[in-house]
Amino acid sequence: MAESGGIGRGQAPDWRAQAVILIHFGDPALTRRCLASLADRETCPHRVILVDHGPRGGLAEALAGLHPHLTLLPDPANPGYGPGCNRGAALALAEGAQGLWFINNDVTLTGPVLAPLAGLARSHPDVALWGTHLRDGRTLRGVDRQSFAWAEGAALAVPRLAGDCRVLGPQETLCGASIYLSRKAWERLGPWPEDYFLYLEDTAWCMRAHRAGLPMAITGLVVDHARSSTVGIRSRLAIFYGVRNQLRLHRELRPLAGPRRLLRAMHLLQKRFFQGRWGLLAPTLLGLAAAFMGRTGRDPRF
C-alpha cells in the first residue's frame, strides 16, 4: 500500500472523513484522468482508495503526484468489482471514513460533486444510497428501470427531498458508476454483492435496499462517464458476464420463476440472430450455460 500526504500521530484530518473508492483495470490513462479531475475540481476534502486489478504493472508510477491523498491497494488476482469495492471500503471505514463514494475509474468531474452528496446524506440520513446522473456525450442516465419480473419493494414514505432530488420507485435502481452512502447506511445495507464479478452487482445491491425498505435517491448532480470504456460494450467478456448475471440476478430475486427465466434466456439468444452479431453468439451461449449451472464469481475463461 502506497500513500501520499502523511499526517502526524494523533491527528484526525478531515480528508479521511470522505473516501472515494475506485477500481482500476486496464488503461492507466482513464484512471489518471479520473484522479486529476478529483484533485482539480472536488472541493470537499477527501481521500482516494484505489484498488488495482491490473492487468499491467507500474500503476503507482503512472499515477504519481496526481492526488495528494491516494492509497493504492494492489490485487492482481482481480476478484471482481464488488470484492474490490468492499476491500476499499473496509480500509476507509477502519480509518474513520464517514462517507463512501464509489465511482468508476472512467468517471471525470466538471465541478464539485462529493461535497453536495455528503451534505444530502447528512440532511436525509434515512436515504441509504445516493446516485448522480452520468453524461456520455449527449446521453444522460442515472436510473435504470427494471422489468416488472425483477421489481422488489414498495413506494416508501420519506421526507420530501430538496431541489432536483427524488426517491426511486420500486422498479428503479441506481447506476453503479457513481453511488454515495454514509457509514451508517453501509452498516444498515451491508457490502456490495460479490458473486457477480462484473455487471449487475449494482442492481443486486439496490434490490437488496428495496427489500430492506431502505430508500434510494437520484440527485441532479452530473459526472462525465464514457460507458463501458474499460472493457468495451460488446466485448466477449462484457457479453458473457452480462448474460450470465442477468439470469443469476433473476434467480436470486425470483428463485421459483424458472419458466420466466427460460424465456429470458431465449430472448437473449434470439437477439444475436436477429442482430446478425455472430461473433457474440459464443459468449452468449457460454453465459447462458454458466447461469443455468449456477456458476458465480470470476470465470477462468474470461
C-alpha positions in Angstrom: 0.0 0.0 0.0 1.4 3.4 -1.0 0.0 6.7 0.2 1.0 10.3 -0.3 0.1 13.0 2.1 1.2 11.8 5.5 -0.2 13.1 8.9 1.2 13.3 12.3 0.4 10.8 15.1 -2.8 11.5 16.9 -4.2 13.8 14.2 -7.7 13.3 12.7 -7.5 15.0 9.3 -10.9 15.8 7.7 -9.7 14.3 4.3 -10.2 10.9 5.9 -13.8 11.5 6.6 -14.9 11.2 2.9 -13.4 8.4 0.8 -13.6 7.9 -2.9 -13.3 4.2 -3.9 -12.0 3.4 -7.3 -11.4 0.1 -9.0 -8.7 0.2 -11.7 -8.5 -2.2 -14.6 -6.8 -1.8 -17.9 -5.7 1.6 -19.3 -4.0 3.8 -16.8 -4.9 6.9 -18.8 -8.6 6.5 -17.8 -7.6 6.4 -14.1 -5.2 9.3 -14.5 -8.0 11.5 -15.9 -10.3 10.5 -13.1 -7.8 11.2 -10.4 -6.8 14.5 -11.9 -10.4 15.7 -12.1 -11.0 14.8 -8.4 -7.9 16.7 -7.4 -8.7 19.7 -9.5 -12.4 20.1 -9.2 -13.7 18.5 -6.0 -13.9 21.0 -3.1 -14.7 18.5 -0.4 -11.6 17.2 1.5 -11.3 13.5 0.7 -9.0 10.6 0.2 -8.9 8.2 -2.8 -8.6 4.5 -2.2 -7.7 2.8 -5.5 -7.8 -1.0 -5.8 -5.6 -2.1 -8.6 -6.9 -5.1 -10.5 -4.2 -5.0 -13.2 -3.5 -6.4 -15.6 -0.4 -4.3 -16.2 2.1 -3.3 -13.6 3.6 0.2 -13.0 0.3 1.9 -11.9 1.9 3.6 -8.9 4.4 5.3 -11.2 1.8 6.2 -13.7 -0.3 8.0 -11.0 2.5 9.6 -9.0 1.7 13.1 -7.9 -1.9 13.2 -9.3 -3.7 13.3 -6.0 -2.5 14.4 -2.5 -4.3 11.6 -0.6 -4.1 8.5 -2.7 -3.9 5.0 -1.3 -3.1 2.2 -3.7 -4.2 -1.4 -2.9 -2.7 -3.9 -5.5 -4.8 -7.0 -6.1 -3.7 -8.6 -9.4 -5.9 -11.6 -8.8 -8.8 -9.4 -9.8 -11.7 -10.9 -7.7 -14.2 -8.6 -9.3 -15.8 -5.2 -8.9 -17.9 -6.0 -5.8 -15.0 -7.5 -3.8 -12.7 -4.6 -4.9 -15.2 -2.1 -3.7 -15.6 -3.9 -0.4 -11.9 -4.1 0.1 -11.5 -0.3 -0.4 -14.5 0.4 1.8 -13.2 -1.8 4.6 -9.9 0.2 4.7 -11.7 3.6 4.5 -14.1 2.7 7.4 -11.4 1.2 9.5 -9.5 4.5 9.2 -12.5 6.7 10.1 -14.4 7.4 7.0 -18.0 8.7 7.5 -18.9 8.6 3.8 -18.1 6.4 0.8 -18.4 7.5 -2.9 -17.9 4.6 -5.3 -17.1 5.8 -8.9 -15.8 4.0 -12.0 -12.3 4.9 -13.0 -13.6 6.3 -16.3 -15.6 9.0 -14.5 -14.5 12.6 -14.6 -15.8 15.7 -12.8 -16.7 19.0 -14.2 -17.3 20.6 -10.8 -17.8 19.6 -7.1 -19.9 16.5 -6.5 -18.8 14.9 -3.3 -19.5 18.0 -1.2 -23.2 18.2 -2.1 -23.6 14.4 -1.9 -22.2 14.3 1.7 -24.5 17.3 2.5 -27.6 15.5 1.2 -26.7 12.3 3.2 -26.3 14.3 6.4 -29.6 16.1 5.8 -31.5 12.9 4.9 -30.0 10.0 6.9 -33.0 7.8 6.1 -31.9 7.6 2.5 -29.4 4.7 2.0 -28.0 5.3 -1.5 -27.5 8.5 -3.5 -26.8 8.5 -7.2 -25.7 11.0 -9.8 -26.5 11.3 -13.4 -23.9 10.0 -15.9 -23.2 12.0 -19.0 -21.9 10.3 -22.1 -21.8 12.8 -24.9 -25.4 13.9 -25.3 -26.8 10.9 -23.3 -27.7 11.4 -19.7 -28.6 8.4 -17.5 -28.6 7.7 -13.8 -31.5 5.4 -13.0 -32.2 2.1 -14.6 -35.8 0.8 -14.7 -36.1 -2.9 -14.2 -38.8 -5.1 -15.7 -41.8 -6.0 -13.6 -40.4 -9.5 -13.2 -37.4 -8.1 -11.3 -39.1 -5.4 -9.2 -39.0 -5.5 -5.5 -40.1 -3.4 -2.6 -42.8 -0.7 -2.5 -43.0 3.0 -2.6 -41.5 4.4 0.6 -42.7 7.3 2.7 -39.7 9.5 3.1 -39.4 13.3 3.7 -39.6 15.4 0.6 -36.1 15.9 -0.9 -34.9 19.4 -1.8 -34.3 20.7 -5.3 -33.9 18.2 -8.1 -33.5 15.1 -6.0 -36.2 12.3 -5.9 -36.6 9.0 -4.3 -36.5 5.9 -6.5 -39.6 3.9 -7.2 -39.8 0.1 -6.6 -38.7 -0.8 -10.1 -35.8 1.6 -10.3 -32.1 1.1 -9.4 -29.1 3.4 -9.4 -26.2 3.1 -11.9 -23.1 1.8 -10.0 -20.7 4.1 -11.8 -21.4 6.8 -9.2 -23.1 5.9 -5.8 -22.6 7.5 -2.4 -23.6 6.4 1.0 -22.8 7.2 4.6 -21.2 5.0 7.1 -24.5 4.4 8.9 -26.2 3.5 5.6 -23.3 1.0 4.9 -23.9 -0.6 8.3 -27.7 -0.9 7.5 -27.4 -2.1 3.9 -24.2 -4.2 4.0 -21.4 -4.6 1.5 -21.6 -4.9 -2.3 -22.6 -8.4 -3.6 -19.5 -10.3 -4.5 -20.9 -13.1 -6.7 -21.2 -11.2 -10.0 -17.6 -10.4 -10.8 -18.7 -7.7 -13.4 -22.0 -6.2 -14.2 -25.3 -6.1 -12.3 -23.8 -6.1 -8.8 -25.1 -2.5 -8.6 -28.6 -3.7 -9.5 -28.4 -6.5 -6.9 -27.3 -4.1 -4.3 -30.1 -1.7 -5.0 -32.6 -4.6 -5.0 -31.3 -5.5 -1.5 -32.1 -2.0 -0.4 -35.6 -2.2 -1.8 -36.2 -5.5 0.0 -34.9 -4.0 3.3 -37.1 -0.9 2.9 -34.2 1.5 2.5 -34.9 4.5 0.3 -32.6 5.4 -2.5 -32.4 8.8 -4.3 -31.2 10.2 -7.6 -29.8 13.7 -7.4 -29.4 16.4 -10.1 -25.6 16.1 -9.9 -23.8 15.1 -13.1 -20.5 13.4 -13.8 -19.0 12.5 -17.2 -18.8 8.8 -17.9 -17.9 7.1 -21.1 -20.0 3.9 -20.8 -18.1 0.6 -20.9 -14.8 2.3 -21.9 -12.8 0.0 -19.6 -13.8 -3.4 -21.2 -15.8 -2.5 -24.2 -19.6 -2.6 -24.5 -19.7 -5.5 -26.9 -16.5 -7.4 -25.9 -16.7 -11.1 -25.3 -16.1 -10.5 -21.6 -18.9 -7.9 -21.4 -21.4 -10.2 -23.2 -20.6 -13.3 -21.2 -21.0 -11.6 -17.8 -23.9 -9.5 -18.9 -25.8 -12.6 -20.0 -24.8 -14.8 -17.1 -25.5 -12.2 -14.4 -29.0 -11.2 -15.8 -30.1 -14.8 -15.2 -28.1 -15.0 -11.9 -29.9 -12.0 -10.5 -33.3 -13.2 -11.7 -32.7 -16.5 -9.9 -31.8 -14.5 -6.7 -34.9 -12.4 -6.9 -37.3 -15.0 -8.3 -36.0 -18.4 -7.4 -39.2 -20.2 -8.3 -39.7 -18.4 -11.7 -37.8 -21.0 -13.8 -40.1 -20.8 -16.8 -39.8 -17.0 -17.0 -36.0 -17.3 -16.7 -36.0 -19.7 -19.6 -38.0 -17.2 -21.7 -35.5 -14.6 -20.8 -32.6 -16.8 -21.9 -34.3 -17.5 -25.2 -34.8 -13.8 -25.7 -31.1 -13.1 -25.1 -30.1 -15.8 -27.6 -32.5 -14.7 -30.4 -31.2 -11.2 -30.2 -27.9 -12.4 -31.6 -29.5 -14.0 -34.6 -31.8 -11.0 -35.5 -28.9 -8.5 -34.9 -26.6 -10.6 -37.1 -23.9 -10.4 -34.4 -22.4 -13.8 -35.0 -19.2 -13.1 -33.1 -21.3 -12.6 -29.9 -23.1 -15.9 -30.2 -20.4 -18.0 -28.4 -20.1 -15.8 -25.3 -23.9 -15.6 -25.1 -24.2 -19.4 -25.2 -21.4 -19.7 -22.6 -23.1 -17.1 -20.4 -26.4 -18.9 -20.6 -24.8 -22.2 -19.7 -22.9 -20.8 -16.8 -26.1 -19.2 -15.4 -28.1 -22.4 -15.6 -25.1 -24.3 -14.0 -25.1 -21.8 -11.1 -21.6 -20.5 -11.7 -20.7 -17.3 -9.9 -17.7 -15.0 -9.5 -14.9 -14.9 -12.0 -15.0 -17.3 -14.8 -11.5 -18.6 -15.8 -12.3 -18.5 -19.4 -12.6 -14.7 -19.4 
